[in-house]
Amino acid sequence: MNFLAGNPFIKQDKNEFFFEEVNFIDLDVNTKTPYFIFLENRIRENIKMFNQMFSSHFNKYQGFYSFKANYLLEICKIIKEEGFGAEIISLPELELALKLKFPPDKIIAGGPYLTDELISKCIENKIREIVVYNIHDLERINEIANNLNITQKICLRINSGKYDARLGLNISEITIKDMTRIFSNCKNLELTTVLSHFSTQMNSIELLKKNCISLLDTLIEIQNNLGIEIKNINFGGGFPEAVVFKKERIEEYALTIKKLLDEYKTSHSTVYFEPGRYIIGDAGLLISKVIYTQNDGWIFLNVGNHIVPKFARCTLRFYNLSNVKETYNKKTSIAGIVPTDQDVLAKDYFFTPSVNIGDKVLIANVGAYCLTFSNRFPYTLPEIFLINGNKYKKIFNPIEQHDFSI
Ligand SMILES: Cc1ncc(COP(=O)(O)O)c(C=O)c1O
């Protein structure tokens, strides 16, 4: 029995493939490609591993799943059942989190675009924190909170200082002055947390350290100038897929942060993380089909960047499920069906030397951001299945539901 893509929930046993305990053939026989598969138990295992690693090193830790990575109701429901929190950026996401009965204390909301409606709904529902990216939003939140006679907890997103980072507050003498004025005037705001999210697919401990140091320096500066204690530190998301970011790596990551918190005498703080890709990335698969092959090493699949967008930055892995004999030793380039030469899924990828029209190709690690960034190119959307053990169910049917977005 082999695992594909390093994922113990995708197995090959001689000529047969299993997704959890479901035989690929049983699912494929009546299903038109392309279609997505999500592996429920992989999601649960990823959450357990994440919680285990961080709660064993931090006394006070809370994880919040970043809904934007994949906001399908059935996916978010599993995450809620595991007791994980929710990190949301928009009103539709907030409504979904509330519908799924995430406890308000486990929801944090915020982003570059906070509408009055979103702010009001957050405050009315007593969500844990509003994350502010822009200092001007503070007075708007205060006014709404004042009208509702509620004190709202606030997290400030701090610009990570990465060379092209634009999101979050740049801390300077002027910003500190503005913050001091705003927080002393705005009686319905309580500054509790600072956040920095460095980048996506971050697999470098050195970069992590740099980001943490910069955030902790900022935290100390704010505390000293505003004369308050900031209770929570939010290190954002940005972890690679769980098949890439293995147990030892998360542990190294956790220990690095713990050491820095000790050095900065902030180890009493509650530590938050907001993983998206880590939780759902390797739990999502796509089954596609070869529609065309060329002599120059290019093959064409019946999906493209409209469904597997480059923007999603997934660690894509391709497997020829119709060719179990050959080793993956021929450099192959894989194109999609968006009619532009730019629709390239992979270049010089080691694949089976023989590829035939109709071969079924598994694309692994497409759980995060593919649906989010997918566009409305006029092809039929893929069906989506959820597998749990030896059972599966269809959770999206494009003919009946038309769209999966919220
Ligand atoms: C503030 C914040 N938190 C969490 C995330 C989730 O990131 P990831 O899915 O890479 O873990 C993002 C992604 O952009 C983000 O900006």
PDBQT file of the ligand as one rigid body, heavy atoms in Angstrom, charges set to zero:
ROOT
HETATM    1  C1  LIG A 501      -4.708  37.827   8.365  1.00  0.00    +0.000 C 
HETATM    2  C2  LIG A 501      -4.696  36.493   7.718  1.00  0.00    +0.000 A 
HETATM    3  N1  LIG A 501      -4.885  35.406   8.489  1.00  0.00    +0.000 NA
HETATM    4  C3  LIG A 501      -4.902  34.157   7.957  1.00  0.00    +0.000 A 
HETATM    5  C4  LIG A 501      -4.746  33.952   6.598  1.00  0.00    +0.000 A 
HETATM    6  C5  LIG A 501      -4.784  32.549   6.083  1.00  0.00    +0.000 C 
HETATM    7  O1  LIG A 501      -3.584  32.210   5.460  1.00  0.00    +0.000 OA
HETATM    8  P1  LIG A 501      -3.207  30.721   5.094  1.00  0.00    +0.000 P 
HETATM    9  O2  LIG A 501      -4.358  30.108   4.380  1.00  0.00    +0.000 OA
HETATM   10  O3  LIG A 501      -2.008  30.856   4.199  1.00  0.00    +0.000 OA
HETATM   11  O4  LIG A 501      -2.899  30.003   6.373  1.00  0.00    +0.000 OA
HETATM   12  C6  LIG A 501      -4.534  35.052   5.757  1.00  0.00    +0.000 A 
HETATM   13  C7  LIG A 501      -4.359  34.870   4.317  1.00  0.00    +0.000 C 
HETATM   14  O5  LIG A 501      -4.165  35.746   3.536  1.00  0.00    +0.000 OA
HETATM   15  C8  LIG A 501      -4.505  36.369   6.334  1.00  0.00    +0.000 A 
HETATM   16  O6  LIG A 501      -4.293  37.459   5.592  1.00  0.00    +0.000 OA
ENDROOT
TORSDOF 0
